[in-house]
Amino acid sequence: MNQPDYLLQCRQILKSAITELGFSLTEDKIWKIAGLIIEGMSGKWRNFHTFEHILMVSNTGDPLITLAGLFHDLIYLQVDQIIPFNLTPYLNLFIYQKENNFYIKSKLLEDDHCFSIVLEIFDLNLGDNLLPSKGQNEFLSALIAAKILESDLPLSVITRIVTIIELTIPFRQCKNDNTTIPLELQKRLEKVNQKFNLDLTSEEIIITIEQAVKLANLDVSGFAASDVTDFINNTWLLLPETNHSLNDTLKYTVKDYRFALVNTTKFINFISPELIFHQYQNEPNIETFQELINRCENNLNIARLYLAVKLVGISILEALSSHLLPNIPLAFLWGFSEENHPHSSIFDFLPSFSPCKIHNEQEKLILDLLNFQFQRNLFSPTNHSLFSTFIVNYLSFEEVIKYQSQCYLFFNNLLSREDFLSLFPPTLITLLSNAIAQLLEEKQLGFIKEQR
């Protein structure tokens, strides 16, 4: 679907949701808002957080969730690097940038109830530094939504939309074990309701938090995908969003790719299902919530071993190539060029091996995943898979797990290149070294022929 189609679809969804709530906007205003949403969601580095994602989370049949879903990913500074120009007028009175940080202004020229409500719902204060880990993107997205809609919707409705967006701040842990993130949000909404005389009933407040939980869980539903292939696929989509060098598929280096894998692996190793999904009242019910937790835990365990194989393989490649060609593009080793025609690669000089011994169903599944061609946003998924499969077939899954901790010592310069490579079977290192040397020789001969 192209951008004009997205614009039309966004306009239809927006108009339908507002009409269902009992309000109306002019056609010009509807088109303007739809255009702003599409502009925010169309950053050149977005691969996962796109309008397609918005369509998925907004498709609940609930107009408040739909509106919150349309706006909740409007700003994503770690991906886009900037705030889209046409969205800045909604922030300029409240936010300023200093170097690479965004701050809430310490003083406002005049009181603004709409802004004050957003501030209190997000548990922020004047003068605060907007940190990515503290909901920077969600706060800015909610503030833009509030300011765009404030002339057309009651403050009580805007407050509910802002509250729903707040809970999409992911991966938070409560300071107090006796409460939950949704319960803390409920308390803030109750306080705002009283302070600003919004006249929300207790039932409306509870429903709002339930709506927030529904959107928040939908937003991260990929973690609990029933097919782990979908979860891994989303991981590959996310990788170049925050590692922009990977978007230049013919130039990113072995080290660039390794750096991105390290960050993703650390995150997957740290995260737990309880930090991903929320449960409040009966949303979702206990049985459904436990299913989410169980599927998520299974996917994370599979992803951890899958990424370990990828990481160990690229670590060996980095150690072997760093002293010869420290900034060598991975495309050079993988055998791809600007014409997208296959050229010689290290695989032309590596022997084939029988599959490693499989000890359980999880290892069998991961071997299948390593051979699966995921999103082509990193180019040549076949060759990424070939190398990972070669490594695990030579070493076995059990050995890969043992080597993973040593990789981090190498990355942090606590283990020299020579000492790191000495940990691996000498025959493996010899095979890979010879393959790289033969590839370099063939490339050199090819270059000489072209010059004649």
C-alpha positions in Angstrom: 0.0 0.0 0.0 1.4 3.4 -1.0 1.3 6.7 1.0 -1.8 8.1 -0.7 -3.7 4.9 0.2 -2.5 5.2 3.8 -3.7 8.8 3.9 -7.2 7.8 2.7 -7.3 4.9 5.1 -6.2 7.0 8.0 -8.8 9.7 7.2 -11.6 7.0 7.1 -10.5 5.5 10.4 -10.1 8.9 12.1 -13.5 10.1 10.9 -15.2 6.9 11.9 -13.8 6.9 15.5 -14.7 10.6 16.1 -18.2 10.1 14.7 -18.7 7.0 16.9 -17.7 9.1 20.0 -20.5 11.5 19.0 -18.4 14.4 17.7 -17.7 15.8 14.3 -14.8 17.6 12.6 -14.7 19.4 9.3 -13.4 17.5 6.3 -10.5 19.9 6.1 -9.6 19.2 9.7 -9.9 15.4 9.3 -7.6 15.5 6.2 -5.1 17.7 8.1 -4.9 15.4 11.1 -4.6 12.3 8.8 -1.8 14.0 6.9 0.1 14.8 10.2 -0.3 11.2 11.3 1.0 9.8 8.0 3.9 12.3 8.0 4.9 11.2 11.5 4.7 7.5 10.6 6.6 7.8 7.3 10.2 8.4 8.5 12.7 6.8 6.1 14.2 4.6 8.9 10.9 3.1 10.0 10.6 -0.6 9.3 8.4 -1.8 12.1 6.8 1.3 13.6 4.9 2.1 10.4 1.3 2.8 9.6 0.8 -0.9 9.1 1.6 -1.3 12.8 -0.9 1.4 13.6 -3.6 -0.4 11.6 -3.0 -3.5 13.7 -3.2 -1.9 17.1 -6.1 0.4 16.2 -8.3 -2.5 14.9 -10.3 -3.1 18.1 -13.7 -1.6 17.4 -13.2 0.8 20.3 -13.0 4.5 19.1 -10.9 5.7 22.0 -8.4 2.9 21.5 -8.4 3.7 17.8 -7.6 7.4 18.4 -4.9 6.6 20.9 -3.5 4.0 18.6 -3.3 6.4 15.6 -1.3 8.9 17.7 0.8 6.7 20.1 3.9 6.2 17.8 3.8 9.6 16.1 7.2 10.5 17.6 10.0 8.0 17.8 13.2 10.0 18.2 15.5 7.1 18.4 14.4 6.0 15.0 13.6 9.3 13.2 16.3 11.4 14.9 14.0 14.4 14.4 10.5 15.7 15.2 8.7 16.1 11.8 8.6 19.7 11.0 4.8 20.0 10.7 4.4 18.6 14.3 6.8 21.1 15.9 4.1 23.9 16.3 2.2 21.7 18.8 5.3 21.3 21.0 7.2 24.6 20.7 5.5 26.3 23.7 6.3 23.4 26.0 9.4 21.7 24.9 13.0 22.8 24.1 16.0 20.9 22.8 19.5 21.4 24.2 22.2 19.4 22.4 20.7 15.9 22.0 18.3 16.2 24.9 14.7 17.3 25.1 13.4 19.2 28.1 10.1 20.4 29.4 10.2 24.2 29.8 10.5 25.4 33.5 8.0 28.2 33.0 5.1 28.7 30.6 3.9 32.0 29.3 0.4 31.1 30.4 -1.5 28.3 32.0 -2.6 25.5 29.7 -4.9 22.9 31.2 -4.5 20.5 28.3 -0.7 20.5 28.7 -0.9 20.3 32.5 -3.1 17.2 32.2 -0.7 15.4 29.9 2.2 16.3 32.3 0.4 14.8 35.3 -0.8 11.7 33.5 2.8 11.0 32.5 4.0 11.8 36.1 6.3 14.6 34.8 7.1 18.1 36.0 8.1 21.4 34.6 11.9 21.4 33.9 12.2 17.6 33.5 14.6 16.0 31.1 12.6 13.8 28.7 14.4 10.5 28.8 13.8 7.8 26.3 13.5 5.2 29.1 10.9 7.4 30.8 8.4 7.7 28.0 9.9 10.5 25.9 8.3 9.4 22.7 4.9 8.5 24.2 4.7 11.8 26.1 5.5 13.9 22.9 3.0 11.8 20.9 0.3 12.3 23.5 1.0 16.0 23.8 0.7 16.4 20.1 -2.5 14.4 20.0 -4.0 16.5 22.9 -3.1 19.8 21.2 -4.4 18.7 17.8 -7.7 17.6 19.2 -8.3 20.1 22.0 -10.4 22.5 19.9 -12.7 19.7 18.8 -13.1 17.2 21.7 -13.9 17.7 25.4 -11.0 17.8 27.8 -12.4 14.6 29.5 -12.1 12.7 26.2 -8.7 14.0 25.4 -7.6 13.0 28.9 -8.7 9.5 28.3 -6.9 9.3 25.0 -3.7 10.6 26.7 -4.1 8.1 29.5 -4.4 5.2 27.0 -1.2 6.4 25.2 0.7 6.6 28.5 0.5 2.9 29.1 2.2 2.1 25.8 5.5 3.2 27.5 7.0 -0.3 27.4 9.1 -2.4 29.7 8.6 -0.6 33.1 9.0 -2.0 36.6 7.1 -0.7 39.6 9.2 0.6 42.4 6.7 -0.9 44.8 5.9 -4.6 44.7 2.4 -3.9 46.1 1.1 -2.1 43.0 1.2 -2.4 39.2 1.8 0.1 36.3 -1.9 0.2 35.5 -2.9 0.8 39.1 -0.4 3.7 39.4 -1.9 5.2 36.2 -5.4 4.8 37.6 -4.3 6.9 40.6 -2.9 9.6 38.5 -6.1 9.7 36.3 -8.3 9.9 39.4 -6.1 12.8 40.7 -6.3 14.6 37.3 -10.1 14.0 37.2 -10.6 15.7 40.5 -8.1 18.5 40.0 -9.4 19.6 36.6 -13.1 18.9 37.2 -13.4 16.5 34.3 -16.5 14.7 35.7 -15.3 11.2 34.8 -17.2 8.6 36.7 -15.4 5.8 38.6 -16.6 3.4 35.9 -15.2 5.5 33.1 -11.9 5.7 34.9 -11.7 1.9 35.2 -12.8 1.4 31.6 -10.1 3.9 30.5 -7.4 1.9 32.2 -8.8 -1.3 30.7 -8.6 0.3 27.3 -5.1 1.4 28.0 -4.1 -2.2 28.9 -5.7 -3.5 25.7 -3.7 -1.1 23.5 -0.5 -1.6 25.4 -0.7 -5.4 25.1 -1.6 -5.1 21.4 1.4 -2.9 20.9 3.8 -5.5 22.1 1.7 -8.6 21.0 4.5 -9.7 18.7 6.4 -10.9 21.8 3.7 -13.5 22.3 3.2 -14.5 18.7 1.9 -18.0 18.4 4.5 -18.6 15.7 8.0 -17.7 16.8 8.9 -17.0 13.2 6.8 -13.9 13.4 8.6 -12.8 16.6 12.1 -13.3 15.0 10.9 -11.5 11.8 9.9 -8.5 13.9 13.3 -8.5 15.5 14.9 -8.2 12.1 12.6 -5.3 11.2 13.5 -3.5 14.4 17.2 -3.9 14.0 17.9 -1.2 11.4 15.4 1.2 13.0 17.8 2.0 15.7 21.0 1.0 13.9 20.9 3.2 10.9 24.1 2.1 9.4 22.4 -1.2 8.6 20.1 0.6 6.1 23.1 1.0 3.8 23.1 -2.6 2.9 26.3 -2.6 0.8 28.4 -0.5 3.2 27.7 -1.6 6.7 30.6 -3.4 8.3 31.1 -6.6 10.2 31.4 -4.5 13.3 28.3 -2.5 12.6 26.3 -5.7 12.3 27.8 -7.1 15.4 27.1 -3.9 17.4 23.4 -4.1 16.4 23.3 -7.8 17.4 24.9 -7.1 20.7 22.3 -4.5 21.6 19.4 -6.7 20.6 20.8 -9.7 22.4 21.4 -7.8 25.6 17.8 -6.6 25.5 16.3 -10.0 24.8 18.4 -11.5 27.6 17.2 -8.8 30.0 13.5 -8.6 29.3 10.9 -10.8 30.9 7.2 -11.3 30.0 6.1 -9.6 33.2 7.8 -6.4 32.0 6.1 -6.7 28.6 2.4 -7.4 29.3 -0.1 -5.8 31.7 -3.1 -7.2 33.5 -5.8 -5.1 35.2 -9.2 -6.0 36.5 -10.3 -8.7 34.0 -8.3 -7.2 31.0 -7.2 -9.6 29.9 -8.7 -12.5 31.9 -6.3 -14.6 33.9 -6.3 -17.5 31.5 -5.5 -15.2 28.5 -2.9 -13.3 30.4 -1.1 -16.5 31.4 -1.2 -17.7 27.7 0.5 -14.4 26.7 3.2 -14.9 29.4 3.8 -18.5 28.4 4.1 -17.8 24.7 6.3 -14.8 25.3 8.6 -16.8 27.6 8.9 -19.5 24.9 9.7 -17.0 22.2 12.3 -15.2 24.3 14.0 -18.5 25.1 14.2 -19.5 21.5 15.3 -16.0 20.4 18.1 -16.0 23.0 19.7 -19.2 21.6 19.0 -18.1 18.0 20.8 -14.8 18.6 23.6 -16.5 20.5 24.4 -18.5 17.3 24.3 -15.3 15.2 26.5 -13.4 17.7 29.2 -16.1 18.1 29.4 -16.5 14.3 29.8 -12.7 13.6 32.3 -12.4 16.5 34.6 -14.9 15.0 34.3 -13.2 11.6 35.1 -9.8 13.2 38.2 -11.2 15.0 39.5 -12.8 11.8 38.9 -9.8 9.6 39.7 -7.0 12.0 43.5 -7.1 11.6 43.4 -7.3 7.8 40.3 -5.2 6.9 38.8 -3.6 10.0 36.2 -1.6 8.1 35.3 -4.4 5.6 31.7 -4.3 4.5 29.8 -7.5 5.3 28.6 -7.4 1.7 32.2 -8.0 0.5 32.3 -11.3 2.4 28.7 -12.3 1.6 29.3 -11.7 -2.1 26.8 -9.0 -3.1 27.3 -5.8 -5.1 25.3 -2.7 -6.2 23.9 -4.6 -9.2 22.5 -7.1 -6.6 24.2 -9.9 -8.6 25.9 -12.6 -6.6 29.7 -12.5 -6.6 32.2 -14.7 -5.0 31.8 -15.1 -1.2 33.5 -16.9 1.6 30.9 -19.7 1.2 32.5 -20.6 -2.1 35.6 -21.6 -0.1 34.0 -23.3 2.9 33.2 -27.1 3.0 29.7 -28.3 3.8 29.0 -30.1 7.1 26.3 -32.5 8.2 23.8 -31.0 10.5 24.9 -30.9 14.2 23.4 -33.4 16.6 20.0 -32.1 17.8 19.3 -32.7 21.5 15.7 -31.4 21.8 12.8 -29.8 19.9 14.0 -26.3 20.7 17.4 -26.9 18.9 15.6 -28.4 15.9 13.3 -25.3 15.7 16.3 -22.9 16.0 18.1 -24.8 13.2 15.0 -24.4 11.0 14.9 -20.7 12.0 18.5 -20.2 11.0 17.7 -21.5 7.6 14.5 -19.4 7.2 14.7 -16.3 5.0 13.4 -13.4 7.1 12.9 -9.8 6.0 15.3 -8.7 3.3 16.0 -5.4 4.9 19.5 -6.6 5.8 20.0 -8.0 2.3 21.0 -11.5 1.4 19.2 -13.3 4.3 20.4 -16.5 2.6 24.0 -15.8 3.3 23.4 -14.6 6.9 21.7 -17.9 7.4 24.4 -19.9 5.6 27.1 -18.6 7.9 25.1 -19.1 11.1 24.2 -22.6 10.1 27.8 -23.4 9.2 28.9 -22.2 12.7 26.4 -24.1 14.7 26.9 -27.3 12.6 30.6 -27.1 13.3 30.4 -26.2 17.0 26.9 -27.5 18.2 24.4 -25.5 20.2 26.0 -26.5 23.5 29.4 -25.1 22.5 27.8 -21.9 21.2 26.3 -21.1 24.6 29.7 -21.6 26.3 31.4 -19.2 23.9 28.9 -16.4 24.2 30.2 -14.9 27.4 33.7 -14.9 25.9 32.4 -12.8 23.0 31.6 -10.0 25.3 35.1 -10.0 26.8 36.4 -9.6 23.2 34.0 -6.8 22.4 35.0 -4.9 25.6 38.8 -5.4 24.8 39.2 -7.6 27.9 40.3 -10.4 25.6 42.7 -9.9 22.7 41.8 -11.0 19.2 44.4 -13.7 19.3 43.3 -15.0 22.7 39.7 -15.0 21.6 40.3 -17.0 18.5 42.4 -19.5 20.4 39.3 -20.5 22.4 37.8 -22.0 19.2 38.8 -25.3 17.5 41.9 -24.6 15.4 40.5 -26.3 12.4 37.4 -24.0 12.4 39.6 -20.9 12.5 41.9 -22.3 9.8 38.9 -23.0 7.5 37.5 -19.5 7.9 40.9 -17.8 7.6 41.7 -19.7 4.4 38.2 -18.9 3.0 38.7 -15.2 3.7 42.2 -15.3 2.2 41.0 -17.2 -0.9 38.2 -14.7 -1.3 40.6 -11.8 -1.1 42.9 -13.4 -3.7 40.0 -14.0 -6.1 38.7 -10.4 -5.7 42.2 -9.1 -6.3 42.6 -11.2 -9.5 39.2 -10.0 -10.7 40.1 -6.4 -10.1 43.4 -6.9 -12.1 41.5 -8.4 -15.0 39.0 -5.5 -15.0 41.9 -3.0 -15.3 43.4 -4.6 -18.3 
